[in-house]
């Protein structure tokens, strides 16, 4: 069994029947229109930015003066550097569906649109897929070493040609990328179409860099077409690229064809999602079904916490361990302790981040016999979800302790009244029908007292000190507490919860007591 720091606590568990970066990037050319001890605070090592496969695609539009310009796609060399984005392995495909154009004669403006079917074959869900305009310039003034043509000036357009094939680069600055428009015949006007892909000219592209084709330099612009929401693996969405330009006095002076250069990336400008990595020791007694319970609990907490923290890579602990952690790594294990009904196990954060105290690693180790019985009784999922909440910091972090208000002086364990005064949890408590500071358990053993919501007030809420096989809502009270601990949370991911009646709150608390060991963060040797 692992040599772990121990803070013995006695949490009661009520059983049935008894009273818890990124992106395939591609360059696309589109011709279109706890605790009392001091937490461990290691320094983060930044993850190395990987070089992604080169993907440069030019979708060529011809005869843009016609009602239905023709298109073709040609793949050429190019690439992208990933900065703040999570890597997509590969597998985004494009299929041309249609193209059209119209002219608003009253203003002398021509509008062109290309429609594509975008399919996700990456093996996972993509989020807010964005297509960002890119400007390409000659790196050294020597066109002979350019692998492809640059975009004129500071534009995102290239290969601009007149009908006779001559260079129309001077017209590139008059091309305007924008949202989908349709023609209003009655008023001879362009009308923005709600069904078109969302276009923005103010996208935050901080940290996003494009590796240009050979001989060129690149600059990412803030103009982008964005497929909002999720694109599941295997699913397709319709993508519209639209461009307009003021018409010349004769059609021969208008662009006959041009390309739009874009790079595509997932979740550009959005925070990295929170990730929980589970590690199961080789010698673990956890069964496959029990491991799945841990996985399910981790995915549930990932829905609650919106934003990842700084990652730790190649951080040497000096004991043979090297941290490589994307947000949170939990070592989950089952061992033989003392059989059914004795010590349930131990759980809590191991190392935490500097300043924020957000855990980097955590430990969940339980008695194999207790796990088997809880699994058979139907309470295991609630127990694991509850214990993972302690790893995240509920009832275990120093920041939690600092938000407690009690009458026990410097020792909460001798208090007879304990409240939590985190602003967000208090607000959620108010919406549940309470008022003031949130009642925290002020009775029972050290593992229950001061580290859970008060059982007599909140009954079956997930983070009370008693676990049952029936529903145990992960309520907004708990998501509010996580926010008070420093997490960015999604309150809408909380379960529906109703506080018990005043009459029920007055009933005695019953249930079988199990010993639970809450772990405090460890101090690194030499720190």
Secondary structure, DSSP 4 states (H G I P E B T S, - for coil): -------EE--B-PPTT-----B--EEEEE----TTSPPPEEPP-PPPPPBPPP-EEEEEEE-TTSSS-EEEEEEE----B-SSSPBP-S-EEEEEEEEEEEEETTTTEEEEEEEEEEEE-SSS-EEEEEEEEEEEEESSS-GGG-SS---STT-SEEEEE-TTS-B-GGGGGG-EEE--EEEETTTTEEEE-TTSPEEES----TT-B--PPTTEEEEEEEEEEEEEEEE-TT-EEEEEEEEEEE--SSGGGS-SEEEEEEEEEESTTSPPPP-EEEEE-TT----HHHHHHHHHHHHHHHHHB------EEEEE-SSS-EEEESSEEEEEEEE-SS-TTSEEEEEEEEEEETTT--EEEEEEEEEHHHHHHHHHHT-HHHHHHHHHHHHHTTTTSHHHHHTEEESSTT-GGG-S-EEE--HHHHHHHHHTT--SSEEB--SS-TTTTTTSB-HHHHTT-TTBS---SS-----HHHHHHHHHTT--B-GGGSPP--PPPHHHHTSPP---B-EEEEPPPPPPTT-
